[in-house]
Every structure is written in structure tokens, then in C-alpha cells.
């Protein structure tokens, strides 16, 4: 058995996703002696932290055993010891940063969305493909326990004919007046690639296409619920993107899905994300971790009585699926797939074309909102 080091530059390393998710996932693989490969070797990640703030980078590097760090992208891209470029910084400018990495001969793995426009996204995917490099986009939500349980139901035809899908997502993001905001201010500025549709509908695209049913058309309305906010330094600014969106997806086969997404909605449901699938033979409701089912044979007969409150406790009429499989960190699972893709040529399910599909959906939602009509999603190819 041989330990093979692989250099990975993480741009945006000191940000929330870079630190708490991706760096943590890579360090966990590293702490276990590397990722086992088919030939018996172990692939050991060697993260290099890239960002703008030297003090934050130095502190983060020291906290993880003295990792290398830099504020100069070109220095990292010129380093022959670095094989993979990963971008977890703000969406704005991502295509340019990733293109520079591709031109430097690095494999690229990107957070979503991979670009702000479909032409940029397709151009980036083609650039990586023509360069003969490995490339991919993060699709972490597919590894969540709730969605994995939901997939098992699809695999066993629990639903029979699917009738409808409903997805509800969101929470209240403070505007910075009473309490600090939980999301960075760039999320609320068009110039930096902000906006709920571009950010969150990227998740909905791959969740539907790979699990719930391929999206064929969309109708969408969105709005800016909170037009004024305070940034990280307490300065007021105007929000010029949407933070509240409602959409209807038409799926392959004609099934309709209702989508509610908001950064300005208080939660009264089991989880921040909740998906309900109703089928002829049964229904399921899943969140990020838990999943409940109600088969046809156990479906009750509710009734309405105008003279007294509803006596049925509907939540009690659902059965929870057990945790049979061990919990896997979704970010780590994605990294393991991509590392094997780079090292062994193993299949990788989310190349940059999948990231382009997410941008296509966001553009279609914006077009639908402007023109107040349904927008078809044609097949994308490189």
C-alpha cells in the first residue's frame, strides 16, 4: 500500500462552506490515512487554502496542523503539486476563476451555481471537456439521509403512479437590524451573483432530475420581500435580487410539482426542507434527515365537522422509516466520488454540464417571472 498525496487548492477557504463543510470533509479523509483506491493505494488530500485575508488564512491553516495557504491565485495555479482547483467563494466571478484553473491544467470541482448565465456555464463545461480534465459540481443534498430514504421508496415502486410533488424550503434570514443576518450580504446583490433562485434552485434542479423526475418546463413568480438590509459591517444596502419565490415544475410524464422557497418565511413544519410525494399506492414526506410514509392500505378517512375541532392528529397516522444505513456527510461523499474520478477515472455523476442545467433552470424562472408564462427547458449538450 502506497500513500499518494494530491494537492487541492480551496478558493474561499475561510468562508462558511469552505471551512465548515469542504475543508472539514477533506481533513476527515486525511485523518483516516487517505481514501482507499481500487489498487490498494490511499489517496491523501493536501489542502492549500486560498483567500483574501492573510490573518484569517493563517489562523485557519494553523488550526488544521499547519496547512499551506496563499492570497495569490496565480501562485497556486502555477504550483505543479496542485492537481485540483476547488471554488467555494462568492458566485460572482466563478467562471473566470475556474477558467484560469482549467487553462493551468487543473481538474476543477465547483460549488453551485457554476455561473450566473447559461452561456457562461456551457462555455466553462466545454472548456474543461476540451482540455481533457476532470470536472464536476457539488450536489451534496442527494446524500442527505431523508433524501436517501426517499430514493429507496422510488427504487421499490412504493408510490405506484406518482400524482404530485410538493417542496417547501426556507427560513427567516434576519435583516441585520435586530439580529445579525445568517447569510452573507453578497447573497442579496446581483453584482456578486446573489439571488434565491440562482442559489437554491440549483439544488432543486439536481434533486428533481436525479430523484423526483426530470424537469421539462417551469412557471415561476418571485419577489423581494425585504428590500433593505445591513451588511457584515452594519451598513445599510438595497437588495436588488429576489428572496422569495414560488414555482410550478412540469416533470417528465406530466406530473406537476409545487415549489415554495424563501429566505423570508418562518418555519412551521418538521424541517427547513420538506418534500411530499403523493402516489396512487402511497405517500411520503421527507426532510433533511427523516422520512415518513402512509401507504394506501393505511390511509385514514378524514372528515370535516363544522361544530367541533378536527379530532384526528394527522401526524400520528404516518410511519417513520428507520435509520438503516450509516449517516454519511454529503460533502465528504461528493469529495470521495470526485477524488476517485480524478485518480482512477471512476464515474462521476455531476460533471459541469449538470451545473449548467441548474443555471438553465434559474434563467427560465427569471424569464417566466418577467413574461408571466411557462418556459420549456430544452435538453442541453456540449
PyMOL commands that set and color helices and strands:
alter all, ss='L'
color gray80, all
select helices_A, chain A and resi 16-31+54-63+73-78+94-103+118-130+140-143+145-155+185-188+190-192+196-212+296-298+314-317+330-344+352-371
alter helices_A, ss='H'
color red, helices_A
select strands_A, chain A and resi 3-11+35-36+42-50+68-70+82-87+107-110+135-137+162-170+215-223+228-230+236-238+244-251+256-262+273-279+282-286+291-295+319-320+375-376
alter strands_A, ss='S'
color yellow, strands_A
deselect
rebuild
show_as cartoon
